């Protein structure tokens, strides 16, 4: 872990992104969505150089703090010196997303339920309220092996398009958001939809939601969050972290 704070080294806007991203890593650990050290959450830094932050490869998610996050450019070069490497596979996926969508932040997971649904032929089924929110903006990307080849990036970008949710076949889940909070809330919904689906498939015959309801899910979500997205719930999640471990802010 980095022990020297970068708070006085970077600008106020970048520091706030670092704090929010570190909080997101701790929340992902808290909710059990980690795959040891092998998944990633990234955030674009508010500067004109198109830099973004990603996890220091080798740290558990609940060890990460605002200062230990690694700042890189779209070619994977470190912008601020760090003793930690970055994961090449994570970099390819996240740089592809940030390159194509310069308005977003990004969360990627390898949860048991997410990978299980990604391996199912029909993918996400319209069988829960959570699934309707996902299906309103869902894309799929076929598995091409461990994602460390730049040649995969154009295909991933084309599949993603303007969607919020991306299911990486036989691999996991990826969500995008205008803010880190939005990307986290989308992942919470995506993961919940997958967990519910796996549980429901262990029971009897499934009842699917009418397509007209699925088409209206995006508007329903706005009503549910008072039209402010994840800003509605993010402060309560930060208060939760404050009670458990406020070290993410260092």
Secondary structure, DSSP 4 states (H G I P E B T S, - for coil): ---S--TTTS-HHHHHHHHHHHHHHHHHHHTT---TT--EEEEE-SSTT--EEEPPBTS-GGG--TTTSEEE-TTS-BSS--SSB--HHHHHHHHHHHHH-TT-EEEEE--HHHHHHHTSTT-S-S-SHHHHHHHTTEEEE---SSS--GGGHHHHHHHHTT-SEEEETTTEEEEEESSHHHHHHHHHHHHHHHHHHHHHTTSS---PPPHHHHHTHHHHHHHHTTTSTTHHHHHHHHHHHHHH-GGGG-
